[in-house]
Amino acid sequence: MKKEFNILLSDRNKHIRDYLRRELAAEGYQVYGAKNGQEILKLILADAPIDILILDPELPYVNNLRILERLQLRKPSLPVIVHAFDVEEVNYLSPNFAVAIIEKKGNNIDRIKSVVAEMLGRS
């Protein structure tokens, strides 16, 4: 039986969230959306069945390091993709947290899909 993977997709921009959700769902993933840090923490603390997190480092309402620290305590082996406009801005992240960093530019959906598939062992 094929396992269904669950992605927690966070982005402050509803249009980006909706676009990525549609594209990833078309690949067979179950996609949960979060528009801010509070929603990420709510899902993580509720032990939602998340297999990978795509994180916008400019989310409102919570410090990303705090999210990642809580994540490390609750789900230490959860892969994280940081999806950022300015990859230089994410230098503050510990290498223990971000498994992959993808720059938001142009149409990078194929890059996101390939990194997700690779991290989940589906490539």
KOLPA-659684 format. One record per residue: residue number from 1; residue in one letter; x, y, z of N, C-alpha, C, O in turn. Coordinates in pm, 1 decimal, decimal comma. Atoms other than C-alpha are relative to their C-alpha. Example, Ala and Ser with C-alpha at 12.3 -4.5 7.8 and 13.67 -1.06 7.14 Angstrom:
// KOLPA-659684
[atom 1; "A"; [89,0; -119,0; 0,0]; [1230,0; -450,0; 780,0]; [90,0; 120,0; 0,0]; [193,6; 118,1; 66,5]]
[atom 2; "S"; [-82,0; -119,0; -6,0]; [1367,0; -106,0; 714,0]; [-77,0; 109,0; 73,0]; [-26,1; 219,8; 89,9]]
***
This chain:
// KOLPA-659684
[atom 1; "M"; [84,2; -118,5; 0,0]; [0,0; 0,0; 0,0]; [88,7; 124,7; 0,0]; [180,6; 136,0; 81,1]]
[atom 2; "K"; [-78,8; -121,6; 14,3]; [140,0; 338,3; -104,0]; [-32,2; 97,6; 113,0]; [-149,0; 124,3; 141,2]]
[atom 3; "K"; [19,4; -95,9; -108,9]; [192,0; 584,6; 182,0]; [-33,4; 136,6; -57,2]; [28,1; 181,7; -153,7]]
[atom 4; "E"; [30,8; -138,3; 35,7]; [30,5; 924,1; 149,3]; [81,2; 90,1; 91,2]; [76,9; 76,1; 213,5]]
[atom 5; "F"; [-81,8; -92,8; -77,4]; [266,9; 1198,9; 258,7]; [-75,4; 129,4; 25,3]; [-153,3; 175,6; -58,0]]
[atom 6; "N"; [65,6; -123,0; -42,8]; [150,8; 1508,6; 443,6]; [100,5; 114,0; 6,3]; [206,1; 102,2; 68,4]]
[atom 7; "I"; [-86,2; -117,6; 3,5]; [303,1; 1850,3; 381,2]; [-68,0; 113,1; 75,8]; [-186,4; 139,9; 55,5]]
[atom 8; "L"; [46,6; -123,3; -63,3]; [263,6; 2152,6; 607,4]; [65,3; 113,9; -77,0]; [187,0; 131,6; -73,0]]
[atom 9; "L"; [-45,4; -107,1; 87,7]; [292,8; 2449,2; 373,7]; [-32,6; 133,3; 65,1]; [-149,4; 164,5; 88,3]]
[atom 10; "S"; [23,8; -130,5; -61,1]; [338,2; 2790,9; 529,2]; [48,3; 109,6; -93,8]; [159,0; 104,1; -147,5]]
[atom 11; "D"; [-39,2; -119,0; 75,3]; [341,3; 3117,4; 342,1]; [-94,6; 111,9; 38,6]; [-214,9; 90,4; 54,0]]
[atom 12; "R"; [82,4; -113,0; -40,4]; [218,8; 3460,8; 436,6]; [-91,0; 47,0; -113,7]; [-191,7; 113,3; -88,9]]
[atom 13; "N"; [75,8; -42,9; 117,3]; [87,0; 3516,7; 81,4]; [-99,8; -109,2; -39,4]; [-60,7; -220,2; -75,4]]
[atom 14; "K"; [105,7; 97,1; 31,0]; [-247,3; 3343,3; 18,4]; [13,2; -55,0; -141,7]; [-11,4; -173,5; -164,2]]
[atom 15; "H"; [-11,3; 45,1; 138,5]; [-184,7; 3326,9; -356,9]; [111,8; -103,1; -16,5]; [95,3; -202,0; -88,1]]
[atom 16; "I"; [-109,3; 97,6; 5,1]; [148,4; 3148,9; -313,2]; [-42,0; -128,2; 68,9]; [-16,7; -237,3; 17,8]]
[atom 17; "R"; [49,6; 118,4; -72,5]; [-7,5; 2914,2; -55,4]; [-94,9; -81,7; -86,5]; [-81,1; -203,5; -97,7]]
[atom 18; "D"; [98,3; 70,9; 83,1]; [-297,4; 2829,9; -286,2]; [66,3; -66,4; -120,6]; [34,9; -180,7; -153,9]]
[atom 19; "Y"; [-69,5; 54,8; 117,1]; [-70,3; 2779,9; -588,9]; [81,8; -123,8; 37,8]; [71,1; -227,7; -27,3]]
[atom 20; "L"; [-82,8; 112,9; -42,0]; [175,6; 2554,5; -404,1]; [-86,2; -116,7; 47,7]; [-54,3; -232,6; 21,5]]
[atom 21; "R"; [90,0; 106,3; -47,0]; [-109,1; 2362,0; -239,8]; [-56,3; -77,8; -119,5]; [-56,0; -200,9; -119,5]]
[atom 22; "R"; [55,3; 63,8; 119,8]; [-268,5; 2292,1; -580,2]; [103,2; -87,1; -70,2]; [75,2; -201,3; -106,7]]
[atom 23; "E"; [-105,7; 71,6; 71,0]; [60,5; 2188,6; -740,0]; [45,1; -124,9; 76,3]; [65,7; -230,3; 16,3]]
[atom 24; "L"; [-45,1; 113,9; -80,0]; [165,7; 1961,5; -453,4]; [-110,4; -104,6; 16,4]; [-82,7; -224,5; 18,7]]
[atom 25; "A"; [112,0; 94,1; -8,2]; [-180,9; 1808,0; -417,3]; [-11,8; -79,8; -130,5]; [-47,8; -197,5; -128,4]]
[atom 26; "A"; [4,1; 68,7; 129,5]; [-166,7; 1723,2; -789,2]; [105,7; -110,1; -8,0]; [93,3; -202,3; -88,6]]
[atom 27; "E"; [-104,3; 102,7; -6,9]; [146,7; 1519,6; -707,5]; [-38,5; -113,5; 95,2]; [36,2; -210,2; 109,8]]
[atom 28; "G"; [46,9; 105,9; -88,5]; [-55,3; 1311,9; -459,0]; [24,4; 24,0; 147,7]; [2,9; -65,8; 229,2]]
[atom 29; "Y"; [-24,6; -31,1; -140,9]; [38,3; 1486,5; -134,4]; [-126,0; 56,7; 64,3]; [-206,5; 122,7; -1,5]]
[atom 30; "Q"; [100,3; -67,9; -81,3]; [-203,7; 1584,6; 140,4]; [68,1; 126,4; 50,5]; [174,8; 118,2; 111,2]]
[atom 31; "V"; [-66,2; -126,5; -33,3]; [-128,5; 1954,0; 200,5]; [-82,6; 77,4; 101,7]; [-199,8; 107,3; 79,0]]
[atom 32; "Y"; [58,6; -86,3; -101,5]; [-206,3; 2149,7; 516,6]; [59,1; 138,7; -20,7]; [177,9; 151,5; -50,3]]
[atom 33; "G"; [-49,2; -135,8; 18,2]; [-178,8; 2527,6; 492,8]; [7,5; 75,1; 131,5]; [-72,2; 51,8; 222,5]]
[atom 34; "A"; [-13,1; -86,3; -117,1]; [-60,6; 2780,2; 750,4]; [39,8; 138,5; -48,9]; [135,8; 153,8; -124,3]]
[atom 35; "K"; [-29,4; -135,9; 44,8]; [-66,9; 3156,1; 700,7]; [87,8; 76,9; 97,6]; [134,0; 186,9; 67,2]]
[atom 36; "N"; [-85,6; -67,3; -97,5]; [129,4; 3241,9; 1013,7]; [61,0; -103,0; 95,5]; [27,2; -221,4; 93,0]]
[atom 37; "G"; [-69,4; 87,8; -92,8]; [349,2; 3099,9; 1284,6]; [-90,5; -66,4; 100,9]; [-65,1; -179,5; 142,1]]
[atom 38; "Q"; [92,6; 57,7; -96,6]; [60,1; 3044,7; 1522,9]; [-66,3; -126,1; -55,4]; [-84,6; -224,5; 16,3]]
[atom 39; "E"; [64,1; 116,8; 60,1]; [-106,3; 2806,2; 1278,4]; [98,0; -116,8; -12,1]; [58,7; -232,2; 5,0]]
[atom 40; "I"; [-101,2; 106,6; 4,3]; [219,2; 2611,2; 1233,0]; [12,0; -65,2; 136,9]; [7,1; -187,6; 149,0]]
[atom 41; "L"; [-15,7; 54,1; -135,1]; [262,7; 2574,3; 1607,8]; [-122,7; -79,6; 43,0]; [-109,6; -183,4; 107,9]]
[atom 42; "K"; [122,3; 71,3; -35,9]; [-100,0; 2470,6; 1651,4]; [1,8; -141,4; -58,9]; [-29,9; -237,9; 10,5]]
[atom 43; "L"; [-4,1; 131,6; 64,3]; [-57,2; 2185,6; 1401,0]; [111,1; -87,6; 57,4]; [91,2; -206,9; 80,8]]
[atom 44; "I"; [-112,2; 76,8; -54,1]; [281,7; 2080,3; 1534,8]; [-31,0; -48,6; 141,4]; [-6,7; -164,7; 174,1]]
[atom 45; "L"; [29,4; 37,6; -138,1]; [167,6; 2082,8; 1898,0]; [-117,1; -96,9; 9,6]; [-129,7; -169,2; 108,5]]
[atom 46; "A"; [111,8; 94,6; 1,9]; [-147,3; 1889,1; 1803,7]; [43,0; -134,9; -58,0]; [-38,7; -225,5; -74,6]]
[atom 47; "D"; [-54,3; 123,1; 57,9]; [78,4; 1619,3; 1657,6]; [-68,8; -39,1; -130,2]; [-96,5; -156,6; -154,2]]
[atom 48; "A"; [55,5; 28,0; 132,7]; [-73,2; 1652,5; 1310,6]; [99,2; -88,5; -75,3]; [219,8; -78,5; -52,6]]
[atom 49; "P"; [-88,2; 94,5; 69,9]; [65,9; 1383,9; 1077,0]; [79,1; 68,4; -113,1]; [50,6; 47,8; -231,1]]
[atom 50; "I"; [-77,8; -77,5; 96,9]; [320,9; 1610,0; 904,5]; [129,2; -74,7; -32,3]; [201,5; -117,3; 57,8]]
[atom 51; "D"; [-122,4; 66,8; 44,2]; [601,1; 1452,9; 697,6]; [107,8; 97,9; -44,3]; [225,7; 62,7; -48,2]]
[atom 52; "I"; [-96,0; -101,1; 44,1]; [765,3; 1775,0; 575,8]; [-62,4; 138,2; 19,8]; [-183,6; 154,9; 6,5]]
[atom 53; "L"; [45,0; -138,4; -18,2]; [741,4; 2149,5; 645,5]; [66,1; 87,5; -105,2]; [188,1; 84,5; -121,3]]
[atom 54; "I"; [-51,5; -103,9; 88,7]; [778,6; 2418,9; 379,7]; [-26,3; 131,1; 72,5]; [-141,5; 167,9; 95,6]]
[atom 55; "L"; [8,0; -115,5; -89,0]; [851,3; 2736,0; 577,2]; [36,9; 130,0; -70,6]; [145,0; 141,9; -128,3]]
[atom 56; "D"; [-27,4; -137,9; 43,2]; [825,4; 3100,5; 468,6]; [63,4; 69,3; 120,4]; [-1,3; 82,0; 224,4]]
[atom 57; "P"; [-66,1; -58,8; -116,8]; [1080,4; 3273,8; 694,3]; [-52,6; 138,0; 39,2]; [-8,0; 194,2; 139,2]]
[atom 58; "E"; [55,5; -132,2; -31,9]; [879,2; 3599,0; 689,4]; [-144,2; -8,9; 46,8]; [-222,0; 84,3; 26,3]]
[atom 59; "L"; [135,4; 16,6; -52,6]; [563,4; 3462,9; 851,2]; [-27,2; 97,7; 113,0]; [62,6; 128,8; 191,2]]
[atom 60; "P"; [33,8; -86,6; -113,2]; [379,0; 3696,0; 1086,8]; [-28,2; -77,9; 128,1]; [-56,1; -197,7; 124,5]]
[atom 61; "Y"; [43,7; 42,0; -133,0]; [314,6; 3644,5; 1458,5]; [90,4; -92,5; 78,6]; [56,3; -128,0; 191,5]]
[atom 62; "V"; [-88,6; 82,1; -83,0]; [604,4; 3430,3; 1567,3]; [139,2; -0,9; -61,4]; [155,1; 7,7; -183,1]]
[atom 63; "N"; [-138,7; 7,4; 42,5]; [979,9; 3411,8; 1547,1]; [27,4; -138,6; -58,6]; [-6,0; -240,1; 2,6]]
[atom 64; "N"; [-24,6; 128,1; 65,8]; [1092,5; 3141,4; 1304,6]; [92,6; -90,6; 79,5]; [76,8; -212,7; 77,1]]
[atom 65; "L"; [-86,2; 83,8; -83,2]; [1367,1; 3024,8; 1537,3]; [-81,4; -68,7; 109,1]; [-54,3; -183,4; 144,8]]
[atom 66; "R"; [86,3; 60,0; -102,2]; [1100,4; 2966,3; 1801,0]; [-79,7; -115,7; -59,3]; [-93,0; -220,9; 3,3]]
[atom 67; "I"; [72,9; 107,8; 66,0]; [894,9; 2762,0; 1555,4]; [92,1; -120,7; -16,7]; [54,4; -233,7; 14,4]]
[atom 68; "L"; [-92,5; 110,2; 26,2]; [1199,4; 2556,5; 1463,4]; [47,2; -67,4; 128,7]; [68,5; -188,7; 131,2]]
[atom 69; "E"; [-37,3; 60,2; -128,6]; [1300,2; 2506,8; 1827,1]; [-112,2; -90,7; 51,5]; [-85,8; -200,8; 99,6]]
[atom 70; "R"; [113,4; 81,9; -43,6]; [950,0; 2380,1; 1912,2]; [-11,0; -124,6; -87,5]; [-39,8; -234,2; -39,4]]
[atom 71; "L"; [3,5; 111,3; 94,3]; [958,8; 2163,6; 1602,0]; [105,7; -103,3; 35,3]; [79,1; -223,5; 33,2]]
[atom 72; "Q"; [-110,2; 89,4; -35,6]; [1294,3; 2017,7; 1705,2]; [-36,5; -85,0; 122,0]; [-1,1; -202,7; 129,0]]
[atom 73; "L"; [40,9; 73,7; -119,2]; [1146,5; 1918,8; 2042,0]; [-110,1; -101,5; -30,8]; [-108,1; -213,3; 20,8]]
[atom 74; "R"; [117,9; 82,6; 27,4]; [823,4; 1773,3; 1900,2]; [22,5; -101,8; -111,0]; [-18,8; -217,2; -99,7]]
[atom 75; "K"; [-21,9; 85,8; 117,2]; [933,4; 1628,8; 1565,0]; [143,5; 20,7; -48,0]; [165,1; 84,5; -151,1]]
[atom 76; "P"; [-140,4; -30,4; 29,5]; [1315,2; 1627,2; 1560,1]; [48,9; -43,6; -137,5]; [145,5; 13,4; -188,3]]
[atom 77; "S"; [-49,7; 47,1; 129,5]; [1351,7; 1439,3; 1232,7]; [-81,9; 53,5; -118,3]; [-62,8; 10,0; -231,8]]
[atom 78; "L"; [84,1; -53,9; 106,7]; [1095,0; 1640,3; 1034,5]; [83,6; 84,3; -95,9]; [149,0; 179,5; -53,1]]
[atom 79; "P"; [-72,9; -80,3; 97,5]; [1250,3; 1770,8; 710,6]; [-64,8; 137,4; -16,9]; [-187,1; 150,8; -12,7]]
[atom 80; "V"; [47,3; -137,7; 16,7]; [1222,3; 2147,6; 657,8]; [58,6; 57,2; -128,2]; [178,6; 46,8; -153,5]]
[atom 81; "I"; [-44,2; -76,3; 116,1]; [1238,2; 2341,8; 332,9]; [-31,7; 145,6; 30,3]; [-146,9; 180,8; 55,8]]
[atom 82; "V"; [21,4; -143,1; -16,6]; [1287,8; 2715,1; 376,9]; [-16,9; 58,5; -139,1]; [71,2; 46,1; -224,2]]
[atom 83; "H"; [34,2; -58,0; 130,0]; [1121,2; 2896,1; 85,5]; [2,1; 151,6; 18,3]; [-92,2; 209,4; 72,4]]
[atom 84; "A"; [-24,3; -140,8; -33,1]; [1256,1; 3253,2; 91,3]; [32,3; 83,9; -122,6]; [89,3; 34,6; -220,0]]
[atom 85; "F"; [-36,2; -93,2; 106,4]; [1287,1; 3558,8; -131,4]; [148,8; 28,7; 1,4]; [213,3; 33,7; -103,3]]
[atom 86; "D"; [-141,4; -34,7; -11,7]; [1630,4; 3640,6; -0,8]; [69,6; -107,9; 81,6]; [61,0; -108,9; 204,4]]
[atom 87; "V"; [-62,5; 111,0; -71,3]; [1831,2; 3331,2; 84,1]; [111,4; 46,5; 92,5]; [146,8; -24,1; 186,9]]
[atom 88; "E"; [-102,1; -55,1; -90,2]; [2100,4; 3550,6; 240,9]; [-60,2; 32,5; 136,1]; [9,4; 30,3; 237,7]]
[atom 89; "E"; [68,5; -35,2; -124,1]; [1842,3; 3648,3; 502,8]; [-15,7; -118,5; 94,3]; [-38,7; -98,5; 213,6]]
[atom 90; "V"; [21,6; 116,4; -85,8]; [1816,6; 3291,8; 633,5]; [130,2; -53,1; 59,1]; [134,3; -165,9; 108,4]]
[atom 91; "N"; [-127,5; 40,6; -58,3]; [2178,9; 3277,3; 746,6]; [-8,8; -19,9; 150,5]; [73,2; -90,9; 208,7]]
[atom 92; "Y"; [13,3; 12,3; -145,2]; [2057,2; 3307,5; 1106,2]; [-46,8; -139,1; 41,7]; [-38,3; -174,2; 159,4]]
[atom 93; "L"; [49,3; 132,8; -34,7]; [1912,2; 2956,7; 1088,3]; [115,3; -95,9; 25,3]; [215,8; -94,8; -45,8]]
[atom 94; "S"; [-98,7; 103,2; -28,2]; [2110,5; 2677,3; 1241,1]; [-3,8; -103,0; -111,6]; [-111,9; -134,0; -161,8]]
[atom 95; "P"; [1,7; 103,2; 103,3]; [2220,0; 2416,7; 985,4]; [-76,4; -124,7; 42,5]; [-112,0; -206,8; -42,0]]
[atom 96; "N"; [76,6; 114,6; -48,3]; [2040,9; 2161,9; 1206,6]; [-146,6; 7,6; -41,5]; [-215,7; -94,2; -45,6]]
[atom 97; "F"; [141,6; -17,8; 28,6]; [1705,7; 2307,0; 1106,0]; [-32,1; -12,4; -148,1]; [-108,3; -100,7; -187,5]]
[atom 98; "A"; [39,3; -4,7; 140,8]; [1690,4; 2385,3; 735,6]; [71,0; -110,2; -77,3]; [193,0; -108,1; -93,5]]
[atom 99; "V"; [-57,6; 107,5; 79,4]; [1742,2; 2073,6; 532,6]; [24,8; 49,9; -141,2]; [121,3; 8,9; -205,7]]
[atom 100; "A"; [-16,0; -56,6; 134,3]; [1695,4; 2269,5; 208,2]; [-48,9; 143,7; 1,4]; [-142,6; 178,2; 73,4]]
[atom 101; "I"; [42,3; -138,8; 15,6]; [1668,7; 2635,2; 113,7]; [-25,1; 22,2; -148,5]; [62,6; -1,2; -231,6]]
[atom 102; "I"; [37,6; -26,7; 137,9]; [1484,3; 2729,8; -205,3]; [-39,0; 146,6; -10,1]; [-121,6; 195,8; 66,8]]
[atom 103; "E"; [29,4; -141,1; 18,9]; [1475,9; 3085,7; -329,2]; [-131,7; 16,7; -75,2]; [-159,2; -53,2; -172,6]]
[atom 104; "K"; [124,8; -33,8; 68,6]; [1137,6; 3232,5; -424,1]; [36,5; 90,4; -116,8]; [66,4; 208,5; -99,4]]
[atom 105; "K"; [-26,4; -81,6; 118,6]; [1197,4; 3346,8; -777,6]; [-59,3; -70,7; -120,6]; [-52,0; -192,9; -133,4]]
[atom 106; "G"; [55,7; 57,2; 121,7]; [1023,6; 3298,4; -1107,4]; [-90,6; -118,2; 28,4]; [-160,2; -121,6; 129,8]]
[atom 107; "N"; [80,7; 119,8; -16,8]; [853,8; 2965,8; -1150,4]; [90,9; -113,1; 47,0]; [152,7; -181,5; -34,5]]
[atom 108; "N"; [-88,5; 102,0; -55,2]; [1041,1; 2731,3; -918,4]; [-75,2; -122,0; 51,5]; [-22,0; -197,5; 132,7]]
[atom 109; "I"; [81,1; 111,2; -50,2]; [762,1; 2478,1; -862,8]; [64,7; -134,9; -28,9]; [55,1; -226,2; 53,1]]
[atom 110; "D"; [-64,9; 127,7; 29,7]; [957,5; 2201,2; -1036,3]; [112,3; -28,1; 99,5]; [132,3; -142,6; 139,9]]
[atom 111; "R"; [-106,5; 15,1; -100,4]; [1248,6; 2260,8; -797,2]; [-59,7; -42,0; 134,3]; [-7,8; -131,7; 200,6]]
[atom 112; "I"; [65,7; 34,8; -126,5]; [1014,6; 2249,2; -497,2]; [-47,3; -144,8; -3,3]; [-23,9; -220,2; 91,1]]
[atom 113; "K"; [50,1; 137,9; 11,6]; [851,0; 1927,8; -620,4]; [113,5; -101,5; 6,9]; [100,3; -204,8; 72,5]]
[atom 114; "S"; [-109,8; 96,7; -0,5]; [1185,0; 1758,1; -679,7]; [65,6; -9,2; 136,9]; [103,4; -118,5; 179,2]]
[atom 115; "V"; [-59,6; 3,2; -134,0]; [1324,7; 1857,5; -338,7]; [-92,8; -73,3; 97,2]; [-46,7; -152,9; 178,9]]
[atom 116; "V"; [96,4; 69,2; -87,3]; [1005,1; 1741,6; -163,1]; [7,8; -151,0; -26,6]; [18,5; -230,2; 67,0]]
[atom 117; "A"; [-3,8; 143,6; 34,2]; [1011,4; 1408,2; -350,5]; [128,5; -64,4; 49,1]; [126,2; -175,9; 101,1]]
[atom 118; "E"; [-129,2; 53,6; -45,2]; [1380,7; 1359,1; -272,1]; [3,3; -15,8; 150,4]; [48,9; -117,9; 201,8]]
[atom 119; "M"; [-1,7; 4,3; -147,0]; [1337,1; 1440,1; 96,4]; [-93,0; -106,7; 54,5]; [-69,1; -160,3; 162,6]]
[atom 120; "L"; [94,9; 101,7; -44,9]; [1044,1; 1200,4; 122,9]; [30,0; -136,6; -58,3]; [-43,8; -232,3; -34,9]]
[atom 121; "G"; [-39,6; 127,9; 56,5]; [1221,9; 926,6; -67,9]; [-85,6; -46,3; -114,8]; [-97,0; -166,3; -139,9]]
[atom 122; "R"; [87,1; 35,9; 111,9]; [987,8; 939,9; -365,8]; [65,6; 25,7; -134,8]; [2,5; 5,9; -238,6]]
[atom 123; "S"; [-62,6; -32,0; 129,2]; [1240,2; 1040,9; -630,1]; [58,6; -123,6; -66,1]; [114,8; -114,4; -175,2]]
***
